[in-house]
Amino acid sequence: MTAKIYQPARTAMQSGQAKDKWLLEYEPEAPRQIEPLMGWTSSTDMKSQVKLWFDTREEAIAYAQRQGIAYRVEEPKPAPRRIVSYSDNFRPNRVAPWTH
């Protein structure tokens, strides 16, 4: 029983930069199976449905250590920021010519 502690990525509907919650999810212990009659995907692993949210990474690690859960921490990747100026659209030395 291993757990993964990470900060989930923003959804497409979020525009802010704040990612303040950490998530503890259990790794799947058994592979998923396809149910033959309807074709649905099922699993016998009930811990895959458990998601625990924490305010800080340290709280999530402390919880995993208290409960005796093996864990791995995935650090968040920094989002690349590209600074673009509106006036760059009208520069005379643009790469692509400006058309209407």
C-alpha positions in Angstrom: 0.0 0.0 0.0 1.8 3.1 -1.3 0.6 6.6 -1.5 1.4 9.5 -3.8 1.5 13.0 -2.3 1.4 15.8 -4.8 -0.2 19.2 -5.8 -2.7 18.6 -8.6 -2.5 20.7 -11.8 -5.0 23.4 -12.5 -8.0 22.5 -14.5 -8.8 24.3 -17.8 -11.3 26.5 -16.0 -8.8 27.9 -13.5 -6.8 30.9 -14.4 -5.1 31.8 -11.2 -1.6 30.7 -10.1 -2.4 29.6 -6.6 -2.0 25.9 -5.9 -2.3 25.6 -2.2 -3.6 22.2 -1.5 -1.7 18.9 -1.4 -3.4 15.6 -2.2 -2.7 12.1 -0.9 -3.9 9.3 -3.2 -3.2 5.6 -2.9 -1.5 3.8 -5.7 -3.6 1.0 -7.3 -2.8 -2.4 -5.8 -4.7 -4.4 -8.4 -5.1 -3.7 -12.1 -8.5 -2.6 -13.4 -10.6 -5.2 -15.3 -13.1 -4.8 -18.0 -16.5 -6.2 -17.1 -17.5 -8.6 -20.0 -21.2 -7.9 -20.2 -21.4 -4.1 -20.3 -17.7 -3.3 -21.0 -17.3 -1.1 -17.9 -14.0 -0.8 -16.2 -14.1 -2.1 -12.6 -11.6 -2.5 -9.8 -11.5 -4.5 -6.6 -9.2 -1.9 -5.0 -11.4 0.3 -2.8 -8.5 2.5 -1.6 -8.1 3.9 -5.1 -11.3 6.0 -4.3 -9.8 7.6 -1.2 -8.4 11.2 -1.7 -7.2 13.1 1.3 -6.5 16.9 1.0 -4.0 18.7 3.2 -3.0 22.4 3.5 0.7 21.7 3.4 3.1 19.0 2.2 4.4 18.5 5.7 0.9 17.7 7.0 0.4 15.1 4.3 3.8 13.5 5.1 3.1 13.5 8.9 -0.2 11.8 8.3 1.4 9.1 6.1 4.1 8.5 8.7 1.5 8.4 11.6 -0.6 5.8 9.7 2.5 3.8 8.6 1.8 4.4 4.9 4.7 4.2 2.5 4.6 7.3 0.4 6.4 9.2 -2.4 6.3 13.0 -2.8 6.1 14.6 -6.3 7.3 18.1 -6.3 5.3 20.6 -8.4 6.8 21.7 -11.6 7.1 25.5 -12.0 4.8 26.9 -14.6 6.7 28.7 -17.5 5.8 32.3 -17.6 6.0 34.2 -20.9 5.8 38.0 -20.7 4.2 39.4 -23.7 3.5 43.1 -24.4 0.5 44.3 -26.4 2.7 46.8 -28.2 4.8 43.9 -29.6 1.9 43.3 -32.0 2.7 46.6 -33.8 6.5 46.3 -33.9 8.0 47.0 -37.4 10.4 44.1 -37.1 7.8 41.4 -36.3 8.5 37.8 -37.4 5.1 37.5 -39.2 3.6 40.6 -41.0 0.6 42.1 -39.3 -2.5 41.8 -41.4 -6.2 42.8 -40.9 
